[in-house]
Amino acid sequence: MLLRVGSRGSRLALTQAERAADALRRPGIEIALVPITTAGDRDRTRPFGEIGERGVFVKELEEALLAGRIDVAVHSAKDMTSTDTDGLVVGAYPVREDPRDALCGASSIQPGMRVGTASARRRAQLLALEPTLSIEPLRGNVDTRLRKRGERGLDAIVLAACGLDRLGLSAEAGRRFDVGELLPEAGQGALALQVRDGDEHLVAAADDPETRRRVELERRCVALIGGGCLAPVAAHHDGACLTALVADEDGRWVERASGSDPDELAASLRSFLP
């Protein structure tokens, strides 16, 4: 049986797809990786919110699944929309890796630093930590952003720690932020193996129930709060407690709530959004 596994074409995405393929290989199963270019890959200059809502790295992979051109789509779970697309389900969440954000180029945040990130969530929380920061937009894959840090003379950039780890670039992280400082994106650190509804058996062996529990609570909470790529909204489950966040885009205020019920947390935070 040939299992066609779709992925974005960046080095990190293909590395992640290879890891997923390793989890899916078994006697009688042949894996073929299918690189697919997404809207977020084609446009590497405009902010995410100008390209489209959350999911700019997902839509084309989902279309390929629905059209039958691939059998499995491998996503970074943080890139997915908060609700499932009709006809598609996440059949497996492999064991989650480090969900934290990493500071690259420095070991601490200092007043007046120039820091690169295209994430509204990171921007808001960084400015809440240190209002004198200059946050500069920075797009591109991991290697590109690391290169641009030097080319543009930025003091630091912020990347997902798991991406650095997967690429063997852990040494680039001068500091890994505690989740109490920068609350991660819902699903950060986890991969999502998406299939057509009814094809869950194709990937079921790769599913980690605890990762699924946490990530699905995070995704539900973010969906209930609302907001797209430009809204500073986050949710993270540490195994014992779910924490969610909404913030002003310039970090002038940040509201957090913690508990066990995503519906209650979302209700308590939704009123703070414009």
Secondary structure, DSSP 8 states (H G I E B T S, - for coil): -EEEEEE-SSHHHHHHHHHHHHHH--TT-EEEEEE---HHHH--SS-HHHH-SS-TTTHHHHHHHHTTS-SEEEEEGGGS-SS--TTEEEEE--------EEEES-SS--TT-EEE---HHHHHHHHHH-TT-EEE---S-HHHHHHHHHHTT-SEEEEEHHHHHHTT-GGGEEEE--TTTS---TTTT-EEEEEETT-GGGTGGG--HHHHHHHHHHHHHHHHH---TTS-EEEEE-SS-EEEEEE-TTSS-EEEEEES-HHHHHHHHHTT--
